[in-house]
Structures are given as C-alpha cells and as structure tokens.
Amino acid sequence: MTASLTLVVLMAVLFGAGISIMLERSLTRVLIGFLLVGNAVNILIYVMSGTPGLAPILGEGVDADDISDPLPQAFVLTAIVINLGITAFMLALIYRSWWLAQLGAMGDLVDDEADMAEDAEEAADLIRSSAADDQAIQDLIDASDEEPDEELELEASARDDLDTRPGGAP
C-alpha cells in the first residue's frame, strides 16, 4: 500500500496540534494533547503497515505473499489499550488536583483529621479490651485451685522490682 497523502497530512496535523496543546500548563489540555498524539501514532502505524491483503490465516491454496501482516494490527490495539490506561490515570490526576484546589488552604488535611480521629478511637478500644483481657486472666488465676510455685513468684517479683527502678539497674 502506498501511503495516502490524506493520512500523512492528517497524521502530521494531529502530531502538531497534540504537541502544541501538550505544552500548555493545564492538565486537561495535556490530556487532550496526549489523546491527539496517541491517535496520530495509530495512524502512523497504519500507514507504515504495508499493503492490504488476505486475512492472516494460512490455508490450502493461500500464498504467504498475499496475506496481510497482523503485527501492525496488534501494535495499534496495544497502543489503544495503553492510551486508554494513561487517559484514565490522567483523569484521576486532573480530578485530584481539582479537588485539592477546591479545598484551598485546608489542602490535604481534611482526610487526615478524620483518619486520626478514627485511629484514636480504635486505640482506645484496644486499651479497654486489653484491660478487660488482663482482668479475665487474673480472675481465672484466682479461681484456679492450683498452688502457686513459690520459686516462680519470687523470680517474677524480682523482675518486677527491676522494672520499677529508675534506669532498670539493680
């Protein structure tokens, strides 16, 4: 296939417009420029793909020279998927920057304050539950009919004395 002059001109216009729009500071314009450049790349791959031919399936009586090359089609499909993924990412960035601009001086602290209050509440619940667990264990020990081992109790009290001294020194 000879390159159609219309497709070459369209590709050049898309590249030029896309790059010039991408040079603006607005993220929305960068996204639009990226989409234009992505479409220009797809047209470039199409123009460079060669002559059209039969479906790329070898069968009986089909000459391999008459079959079209499936690789450019795969490249275009891959470029479309990559373009879609980057577009979604850029849209997320645009939305996040818009959201932060709407908050003004508060910035990103709005979410952090709510998270800190939730974390403090969870920590208080854990402290309460550990105190209840300690009390339940002590109740079980008190209710036990086993005799305490005096040697173990002396060792535990000696450790407690070391822990309560300043610096932990003997």
Long-range contacts (C-beta under 8 A, 24 or more apart in sequence): 1-49, 1-50, 1-51, 1-52, 3-47, 3-48, 4-47, 7-43, 7-46, 7-47, 8-47, 10-43, 11-40, 11-43, 11-44, 11-47, 12-40, 14-39, 14-40, 14-43, 15-40, 27-90, 27-93, 27-94, 27-97, 28-94, 30-90, 31-87, 31-90, 31-91, 31-94, 34-83, 34-86, 34-87, 34-90, 35-83, 35-87, 38-79, 38-80, 38-83, 41-79, 42-76, 42-79, 42-80, 45-72, 45-75, 45-76, 45-79, 46-72, 46-76, 48-72, 49-73
